[in-house]
Amino acid sequence: MNADGTGDPDQLMEADEQRRDVARRFRSTQVPMIKLWTYYYGLGGDADEMSFDAYLNEALHLPASQVALIATAMRELSAGGDQ
């Protein structure tokens, strides 16, 4: 998928599924959004807080590289990686 959210239908469906999965996992954690964003940003993420929040609420697509960083941040915070 391109940065502007365009791509072939299969790519768009995969991106939507991935976004729903990340949003669902975020809602099931006890990690505050600002803490997750700060950790993600520290890993090299470049989405601002508003875009990050919109992504977690399934209202915005982010590039796959940024989604991977969000998933890493969630996994590490859930495992106590910030201690």
Protein Blocks (a to p, Z undefined) as FASTA:
>chain_A
ZZkopacfklmmmmmmmmmmmmmmmmmpcbdfklmmmmmmmnopabdfklmmmmmnopac
cdfklmmmmmmmmmmmmnopmZZ
